[in-house]
């Protein structure tokens, strides 16, 4: 896609993505004054960023539904968006990118488990967030008529390209100019949009991030802080522990409070390296004997690649990457072993899927029909696992998945009991 029309090109987001659009033929459009049909003629894609933030007094006698404020800003914005989408469709534009917002769902109240998925039913933050949800639904309807639509839930993108200096909530949804530009470029160059419609969270890889940025387009955030990469060592955090300090007991029943604290601190530092050890285990699969047409290492990468391109959430993609990692030790109970390794960091549903996938691959899945995780596991096995032995498939490299692995395996461990 080379010919692109952009509304709101002079705003903060429009300016931020300008370098990423250097290779495209860009036409700036003001939907309030320009003729949309003329502007969109022979265009391949439309990026709709325009959003009026300041307007006059409410129209006399106007009535507004509860989710909208008492002025007419959001109603007018939705009318403009509708006009943009319909003009694009009528002009034969293939793809429309709509600027939504992270405020379309209440990330401030999200406590997990897992990351906040763009596929869940949203609870918007305020009238602005509600208007963005309505914008997305306009796009969803247009997609049902044949238009390709991508709704980008933009995070906090700033003119200075710096995260907020104080506000923790704003810092964790910060979106760098580079990440934003790369996402827009990925939206324009993706060969197809699965199902013709998708919603993507656009936030950088920030410390404390709660949004699942997994997407079927292949975009990965590069900027932001990484809690694991920037964590200081236990010795730096608390020098009294030191590398050689040992507890006082020889039997667990003799532990003191100080012993427990010391043991917990050492365990915490050790656990911080879990992602590194799992990635190293995965790499060792490259040399593990197999009769398959691809190595066990490539099989894991290919399974994760298919999951990503199929629109799976980030946690599920990580599960797909590691689902056979325990083959390094033994193939006999590899599924159960790796499921238990991942268990503190994944949902009960994904734990069951990974633990039981060997049964399904072996043809014994029907006996679990009716289980809440049955369909999930069938999808995993049939669409990703069993298909991923193709040496000619365009498999992504491990580096594409490492940020996901580090985010999932460094978050607080879940506390749940598997329903037997």
KOLLO-111587 format. One record per residue (C-alpha): residue in three letters; x, y, z. Coordinates in nm, 4 decimals. Example, Ala and Ser with C-alpha at 12.3 -4.5 7.8 and 13.67 -1.06 7.14 Angstrom:
2
kolkol  east  north  up
Ala  1.2300  -0.4500  0.7800;
Ser  1.3670  -0.1060  0.7140;
This chain:
420
kolkol  east  north  up
Unk  0.0000  0.0000  0.0000;
Unk  0.1622  0.3208  -0.1175;
Unk  -0.1111  0.5846  -0.1476;
Unk  -0.2324  0.6893  0.1964;
Unk  -0.4714  0.9606  0.3138;
Unk  -0.4277  1.0862  0.6703;
Unk  -0.6754  1.2912  0.8715;
Unk  -0.5464  1.4806  1.1740;
Unk  -0.1961  1.4702  1.0289;
Unk  -0.0914  1.7880  1.2110;
Unk  -0.1813  1.6611  1.5587;
Unk  0.0574  1.4978  1.8061;
Unk  0.0071  1.1470  1.6661;
Unk  0.0211  1.2665  1.3064;
Unk  0.3512  1.4434  1.3639;
Unk  0.4897  1.1440  1.5524;
Unk  0.4251  0.9012  1.2662;
Unk  0.5465  1.1311  0.9885;
Unk  0.8972  0.9749  0.9683;
Unk  0.7455  0.6266  0.9392;
Unk  0.5383  0.7393  0.6401;
Unk  0.8364  0.8708  0.4428;
Unk  0.8158  0.5871  0.1908;
Unk  0.4438  0.6385  0.1282;
Unk  0.2554  0.8880  -0.0891;
Unk  0.0711  1.0782  0.1836;
Unk  -0.2243  1.3117  0.1372;
Unk  -0.3269  1.5193  0.4398;
Unk  -0.7032  1.5553  0.4732;
Unk  -0.9261  1.7729  0.6933;
Unk  -1.2593  1.5840  0.7080;
Unk  -1.4374  1.9008  0.8219;
Unk  -1.3619  2.0961  0.5071;
Unk  -1.2071  1.8775  0.2378;
Unk  -1.4125  1.6728  -0.0033;
Unk  -1.3620  1.3174  0.1244;
Unk  -1.4546  1.1410  -0.1973;
Unk  -1.2046  1.3458  -0.3952;
Unk  -0.9391  1.3069  -0.1250;
Unk  -0.9812  0.9289  -0.1019;
Unk  -0.9991  0.8604  -0.4739;
Unk  -0.7407  0.5976  -0.5780;
Unk  -0.6049  0.5688  -0.2237;
Unk  -0.4939  0.2330  -0.0844;
Unk  -0.5466  0.3191  0.2818;
Unk  -0.6894  0.5867  0.5097;
Unk  -0.5502  0.6683  0.8545;
Unk  -0.8156  0.8493  1.0550;
Unk  -0.6508  1.0367  1.3416;
Unk  -0.8722  1.3437  1.3430;
Unk  -1.0583  1.4096  1.6691;
Unk  -1.2022  1.7479  1.7625;
Unk  -1.1173  1.8317  2.1228;
Unk  -1.2463  2.1884  2.1543;
Unk  -1.5878  2.3018  2.0303;
Unk  -1.8417  2.5673  2.1130;
Unk  -2.1530  2.5538  2.3282;
Unk  -2.4010  2.2666  2.2879;
Unk  -2.6499  2.3021  2.0086;
Unk  -2.9746  2.4555  2.1255;
Unk  -3.2307  2.1950  2.2298;
Unk  -2.9946  1.9016  2.1668;
Unk  -3.0343  1.5829  2.3689;
Unk  -2.7487  1.3446  2.4340;
Unk  -2.7334  0.9860  2.5490;
Unk  -2.5764  0.9107  2.8853;
Unk  -2.2397  0.7910  2.7545;
Unk  -2.1755  1.1250  2.5853;
Unk  -2.0976  1.4569  2.7540;
Unk  -2.3383  1.7463  2.7500;
Unk  -2.1557  1.9170  2.4637;
Unk  -2.1489  1.7912  2.1090;
Unk  -1.7779  1.7084  2.0679;
Unk  -1.7961  1.3306  2.0650;
Unk  -2.1199  1.3165  1.8691;
Unk  -1.9622  1.5332  1.6002;
Unk  -1.6460  1.3214  1.6051;
Unk  -1.8495  1.0060  1.5517;
Unk  -2.0349  1.1701  1.2651;
Unk  -1.7033  1.2681  1.1049;
Unk  -1.5653  0.9159  1.1539;
Unk  -1.8745  0.7677  0.9944;
Unk  -1.8303  0.9976  0.6957;
Unk  -1.4615  0.9056  0.6646;
Unk  -1.5312  0.5318  0.6811;
Unk  -1.8177  0.5420  0.4319;
Unk  -1.6258  0.7597  0.1871;
Unk  -1.3303  0.5224  0.2059;
Unk  -1.5577  0.2256  0.1393;
Unk  -1.7341  0.3943  -0.1515;
Unk  -1.4009  0.4976  -0.3058;
Unk  -1.2689  0.1422  -0.2999;
Unk  -1.0058  0.2048  -0.0324;
Unk  -0.8847  -0.1314  0.0896;
Unk  -0.7884  -0.0545  0.4493;
Unk  -0.8827  0.2009  0.7164;
Unk  -0.6857  0.2574  1.0370;
Unk  -0.8858  0.4193  1.3176;
Unk  -0.7284  0.5962  1.6152;
Unk  -0.8992  0.4585  1.9250;
Unk  -0.7640  0.4871  2.2803;
Unk  -0.6524  0.2786  2.5769;
Unk  -0.9364  0.4563  2.7570;
Unk  -1.1786  0.2371  2.5625;
Unk  -1.1348  -0.0126  2.8484;
Unk  -1.0656  0.0608  3.2138;
Unk  -0.7007  -0.0366  3.2449;
Unk  -0.6764  0.1625  3.5684;
Unk  -0.8981  -0.0917  3.7447;
Unk  -0.7424  -0.4005  3.5839;
Unk  -0.5998  -0.6467  3.8378;
Unk  -0.5658  -0.9542  3.6159;
Unk  -0.5159  -1.2367  3.5930;
Unk  -0.2984  -1.1814  3.2929;
Unk  -0.2794  -0.8789  3.0678;
Unk  -0.5768  -0.6749  2.9532;
Unk  -0.6890  -0.8181  2.6193;
Unk  -0.8323  -0.6033  2.3392;
Unk  -1.0811  -0.8819  2.2664;
Unk  -1.2691  -0.8596  2.5958;
Unk  -1.5958  -0.6649  2.6354;
Unk  -1.4716  -0.3147  2.7270;
Unk  -1.5721  -0.0923  3.0172;
Unk  -1.4693  0.2539  2.8953;
Unk  -1.3144  0.5278  3.1048;
Unk  -1.5466  0.8271  3.0820;
Unk  -1.7326  0.9741  2.7847;
Unk  -1.4155  0.9960  2.5746;
Unk  -1.3474  0.6234  2.6165;
Unk  -1.7131  0.5447  2.5445;
Unk  -1.6963  0.7446  2.2226;
Unk  -1.3885  0.5482  2.1161;
Unk  -1.5746  0.2204  2.1757;
Unk  -1.8515  0.3488  1.9480;
Unk  -1.5867  0.4426  1.6921;
Unk  -1.4558  0.0854  1.6992;
Unk  -1.8056  -0.0492  1.6451;
Unk  -1.8423  0.1734  1.3397;
Unk  -1.5254  0.0109  1.2099;
Unk  -1.6504  -0.3381  1.2928;
Unk  -1.9683  -0.2773  1.0936;
Unk  -1.7695  -0.1436  0.7976;
Unk  -1.5524  -0.4559  0.8077;
Unk  -1.8670  -0.6673  0.7697;
Unk  -1.9232  -0.4835  0.4398;
Unk  -1.5801  -0.5759  0.3049;
Unk  -1.3510  -0.2966  0.4298;
Unk  -1.0349  -0.3949  0.6198;
Unk  -1.0349  -0.2061  0.9508;
Unk  -0.7696  -0.1808  1.2230;
Unk  -0.8578  0.0000  1.5458;
Unk  -0.5488  0.1141  1.7351;
Unk  -0.6032  0.1810  2.1035;
Unk  -0.3346  0.4448  2.1388;
Unk  -0.1544  0.4944  2.4656;
Unk  -0.0136  0.8194  2.6023;
Unk  0.1845  0.9629  2.3138;
Unk  0.3438  1.2997  2.3907;
Unk  0.4793  1.5823  2.1781;
Unk  0.8125  1.5570  2.3616;
Unk  0.8299  1.1788  2.3064;
Unk  0.8931  1.1384  2.6788;
Unk  0.6738  0.9560  2.9338;
Unk  0.4957  1.1600  3.1980;
Unk  0.7507  1.2557  3.4665;
Unk  0.5223  1.1840  3.7641;
Unk  0.1907  1.0161  3.6790;
Unk  0.2479  0.6368  3.7123;
Unk  -0.0758  0.5567  3.5287;
Unk  0.0305  0.7647  3.2299;
Unk  0.3839  0.6261  3.2350;
Unk  0.2702  0.2651  3.2015;
Unk  0.0619  0.3462  2.8915;
Unk  0.3276  0.5656  2.7301;
Unk  0.3726  0.5123  2.3567;
Unk  0.6962  0.6239  2.1953;
Unk  0.6980  0.7943  1.8570;
Unk  0.9097  0.5134  1.7139;
Unk  0.6770  0.2383  1.8373;
Unk  0.3746  0.4294  1.7109;
Unk  0.5329  0.4852  1.3702;
Unk  0.6376  0.1226  1.3382;
Unk  0.2858  0.0076  1.4256;
Unk  0.1316  0.2329  1.1610;
Unk  0.3831  0.1090  0.9056;
Unk  0.3074  -0.2503  1.0017;
Unk  -0.0659  -0.1829  0.9623;
Unk  -0.0043  -0.0515  0.6129;
Unk  0.2277  -0.3298  0.4993;
Unk  0.0518  -0.6317  0.6524;
Unk  -0.0588  -0.8543  0.3623;
Unk  -0.4042  -0.9136  0.5129;
Unk  -0.6134  -0.8547  0.8246;
Unk  -0.7524  -1.1858  0.9606;
Unk  -1.1314  -1.1601  0.9547;
Unk  -1.1033  -0.8102  0.8110;
Unk  -1.1055  -0.6452  1.1549;
Unk  -0.8826  -0.6230  1.4587;
Unk  -0.8204  -0.4117  1.7673;
Unk  -0.4610  -0.3529  1.8804;
Unk  -0.3280  -0.2013  2.2003;
Unk  -0.0516  0.0465  2.1221;
Unk  0.1670  0.1030  2.4277;
Unk  0.5420  0.0728  2.4579;
Unk  0.7107  -0.1983  2.6610;
Unk  0.6778  -0.0034  2.9843;
Unk  0.7422  -0.1180  3.3367;
Unk  0.4059  -0.2036  3.4918;
Unk  0.2354  -0.2432  3.1532;
Unk  -0.1044  -0.4149  3.1844;
Unk  -0.2098  -0.4195  2.8187;
Unk  -0.1722  -0.7214  2.5940;
Unk  -0.0088  -0.5842  2.2803;
Unk  -0.0226  -0.9187  2.0976;
Unk  -0.1660  -0.8759  1.7497;
Unk  -0.2057  -1.0615  1.4184;
Unk  0.0076  -0.8056  1.2335;
Unk  0.3445  -0.8967  1.3823;
Unk  0.4111  -0.5611  1.5526;
Unk  0.6224  -0.5591  1.8680;
Unk  0.7012  -0.2562  2.0837;
Unk  1.0725  -0.1831  2.1121;
Unk  1.0859  0.1118  2.3506;
Unk  0.9937  0.1526  2.7165;
Unk  1.1356  0.0206  3.0395;
Unk  1.1752  -0.3483  3.1126;
Unk  1.1498  -0.4353  3.4810;
Unk  1.3623  -0.7456  3.4437;
Unk  1.6349  -0.5850  3.2330;
Unk  1.6687  -0.2935  3.4720;
Unk  1.6345  -0.4847  3.7991;
Unk  1.9308  -0.4487  4.0316;
Unk  2.0892  -0.7510  4.1864;
Unk  1.9919  -0.8698  4.5327;
Unk  2.3261  -0.7549  4.6668;
Unk  2.2683  -0.4039  4.5324;
Unk  1.9177  -0.3981  4.6775;
Unk  2.0259  -0.5228  5.0182;
Unk  2.4030  -0.5488  5.0658;
Unk  2.3721  -0.7344  5.3972;
Unk  2.2672  -1.0480  5.2101;
Unk  2.5884  -1.0700  5.0066;
Unk  2.6600  -1.3615  4.7715;
Unk  2.7901  -1.6053  5.0341;
Unk  2.5589  -1.5445  5.3308;
Unk  2.3892  -1.8667  5.4486;
Unk  2.1024  -1.9386  5.6845;
Unk  2.1621  -2.0609  6.0407;
Unk  1.9538  -2.3789  6.0381;
Unk  2.0235  -2.7384  5.9368;
Unk  1.6579  -2.8397  5.9708;
Unk  1.3612  -2.6432  5.8357;
Unk  1.1840  -2.6662  6.1688;
Unk  1.4638  -2.4550  6.3213;
Unk  1.4237  -2.1587  6.0855;
Unk  1.4196  -1.8104  6.2313;
Unk  1.2393  -1.5065  6.0885;
Unk  1.5722  -1.3789  5.9568;
Unk  1.6380  -1.7131  5.7883;
Unk  1.2999  -1.6985  5.6145;
Unk  1.3625  -1.3429  5.4991;
Unk  1.7066  -1.4343  5.3672;
Unk  1.5751  -1.7396  5.1869;
Unk  1.2925  -1.5405  5.0317;
Unk  1.5323  -1.2751  4.9085;
Unk  1.7669  -1.5262  4.7483;
Unk  1.4718  -1.7069  4.5907;
Unk  1.3387  -1.3801  4.4509;
Unk  1.6701  -1.3018  4.2847;
Unk  1.6950  -1.6552  4.1465;
Unk  1.3386  -1.6461  4.0132;
Unk  1.4156  -1.3217  3.8308;
Unk  1.6313  -1.5307  3.5956;
Unk  1.3525  -1.7756  3.5103;
Unk  1.2898  -1.6244  3.1665;
Unk  1.6603  -1.6509  3.0797;
Unk  1.6691  -2.0172  3.1805;
Unk  1.3554  -2.1000  2.9849;
Unk  1.4931  -1.9296  2.6747;
Unk  1.8181  -2.1224  2.7127;
Unk  1.6208  -2.4466  2.7469;
Unk  1.4386  -2.3626  2.4253;
Unk  1.7647  -2.3011  2.2392;
Unk  1.8951  -2.6408  2.3499;
Unk  1.6106  -2.8046  2.1569;
Unk  1.7913  -2.7148  1.8344;
Unk  2.0313  -3.0040  1.8985;
Unk  1.7825  -3.2529  2.0458;
Unk  1.7408  -3.5639  1.8230;
Unk  1.4167  -3.5808  1.6247;
Unk  1.2796  -3.7399  1.3090;
Unk  1.0620  -3.4383  1.2338;
Unk  1.1410  -3.2295  0.9216;
Unk  1.2254  -2.9350  1.1513;
Unk  1.4117  -2.9221  1.4820;
Unk  1.2187  -2.9153  1.8079;
Unk  1.3443  -2.5595  1.8510;
Unk  1.2041  -2.4501  1.5150;
Unk  0.8793  -2.6333  1.5881;
Unk  0.8287  -2.4191  1.8988;
Unk  0.9089  -2.1022  1.7059;
Unk  0.6764  -2.1993  1.4237;
Unk  0.3916  -2.2814  1.6625;
Unk  0.4309  -1.9429  1.8319;
Unk  0.4506  -1.7674  1.4951;
Unk  0.1238  -1.9243  1.3824;
Unk  -0.0413  -1.8325  1.7125;
Unk  0.0748  -1.4718  1.6807;
Unk  -0.0464  -1.4423  1.3208;
Unk  -0.3764  -1.5991  1.4219;
Unk  -0.4359  -1.3193  1.6740;
Unk  -0.3628  -1.5081  1.9967;
Unk  -0.2979  -1.3088  2.3126;
Unk  0.0588  -1.2673  2.4373;
Unk  0.0336  -1.5263  2.7164;
Unk  -0.0974  -1.7912  2.4765;
Unk  0.1812  -1.7132  2.2291;
Unk  0.4397  -1.7718  2.5022;
Unk  0.2689  -2.1015  2.5884;
Unk  0.2861  -2.2013  2.2221;
Unk  0.6561  -2.1172  2.2146;
Unk  0.7393  -2.3402  2.5124;
Unk  0.4778  -2.6148  2.4765;
Unk  0.7351  -2.8829  2.3879;
Unk  1.0356  -2.7352  2.5719;
Unk  1.0492  -3.0249  2.8191;
Unk  1.1268  -3.2586  2.5270;
Unk  1.4875  -3.1719  2.6124;
Unk  1.4517  -3.3933  2.9211;
Unk  1.2024  -3.6543  2.7987;
Unk  0.9165  -3.6835  2.5520;
Unk  0.7172  -3.9144  2.7785;
Unk  0.5551  -3.6510  3.0016;
Unk  0.6886  -3.3331  2.8456;
Unk  0.3487  -3.1627  2.8334;
Unk  0.2854  -3.1953  3.2067;
Unk  0.6412  -3.0896  3.2932;
Unk  0.6403  -2.7668  3.0932;
Unk  0.2859  -2.6854  3.2063;
Unk  0.4018  -2.6987  3.5685;
Unk  0.7066  -2.4837  3.4924;
Unk  0.4820  -2.2165  3.3429;
Unk  0.1951  -2.2612  3.5871;
Unk  0.2727  -1.9685  3.8250;
Unk  0.2680  -1.7230  3.5347;
Unk  -0.0211  -1.8384  3.3152;
Unk  -0.3952  -1.8781  3.3485;
Unk  -0.5607  -2.2053  3.4564;
Unk  -0.7034  -2.2371  3.1055;
Unk  -0.3643  -2.2141  2.9368;
Unk  -0.2126  -2.4452  3.1971;
Unk  -0.4727  -2.7125  3.1162;
Unk  -0.4241  -2.6623  2.7435;
Unk  -0.0478  -2.7141  2.7626;
Unk  -0.0696  -2.9997  3.0141;
Unk  -0.3188  -3.1913  2.8001;
Unk  -0.2077  -3.1054  2.4481;
Unk  -0.0127  -3.4312  2.4234;
Unk  -0.3336  -3.6290  2.4770;
Unk  -0.5047  -3.4378  2.1971;
Unk  -0.2117  -3.4760  1.9560;
Unk  -0.2110  -3.8508  2.0314;
Unk  -0.5776  -3.8712  1.9298;
Unk  -0.7283  -3.9066  2.2786;
Unk  -0.8875  -3.5645  2.2989;
Unk  -1.2488  -3.6774  2.2558;
Unk  -1.2626  -3.8111  2.6097;
Unk  -1.2299  -3.4501  2.7304;
Unk  -1.5198  -3.3235  2.5220;
Unk  -1.7348  -3.0991  2.7378;
Unk  -1.4408  -2.9703  2.9426;
Unk  -1.4314  -2.5870  2.9527;
Unk  -1.0866  -2.5893  2.7893;
Unk  -1.1679  -2.8459  2.5204;
Unk  -1.2196  -2.6019  2.2306;
Unk  -0.9164  -2.3961  2.3294;
Unk  -0.6962  -2.7052  2.3214;
Unk  -0.8417  -2.8284  1.9912;
Unk  -0.7625  -2.4903  1.8372;
Unk  -0.4087  -2.4988  1.9727;
Unk  -0.3418  -2.8493  1.8436;
Unk  -0.5140  -2.8330  1.5068;
Unk  -0.4283  -2.4783  1.3957;
Unk  -0.0843  -2.4279  1.5471;
Unk  0.0887  -2.7342  1.6933;
Unk  0.0150  -3.0018  1.4349;
Unk  0.0741  -2.7598  1.1437;
Unk  0.4168  -2.6454  1.2592;
Unk  0.6556  -2.8915  1.0989;
Unk  0.6960  -2.7100  0.7671;
Unk  1.0601  -2.6323  0.6824;
Unk  0.9436  -2.3799  0.4199;
Unk  0.7214  -2.1788  0.6519;
Unk  0.8154  -1.8156  0.7202;
Unk  0.8938  -1.8713  1.0880;
Unk  0.9834  -1.5727  1.3051;
Unk  1.3128  -1.5714  1.4933;
Unk  1.3330  -1.6131  1.8707;
Unk  1.4249  -1.2470  1.9200;
Unk  1.0719  -1.1516  1.8104;
Unk  0.9287  -1.3407  2.1074;
Unk  1.1849  -1.2614  2.3787;
Unk  1.0108  -0.9406  2.4962;
Unk  0.6857  -1.1351  2.5373;
Unk  0.8623  -1.4107  2.7304;
Unk  1.0235  -1.1644  2.9671;
Unk  0.6979  -0.9818  3.0311;
Unk  0.4968  -1.2979  3.1005;
Unk  0.7606  -1.4803  3.3061;
Unk  0.8577  -1.1813  3.5183;
Unk  0.5101  -1.0795  3.6318;
Unk  0.3798  -1.1697  3.9802;
Unk  0.3060  -1.5389  4.0203;
Unk  -0.0587  -1.6375  4.0189;
Unk  -0.2175  -1.8059  4.3190;
Unk  -0.4715  -2.0578  4.1971;
Unk  -0.5601  -2.4239  4.2407;
Unk  -0.6115  -2.6385  3.9339;
Unk  -0.9644  -2.7729  3.9138;
Unk  -0.9233  -3.1466  3.8851;
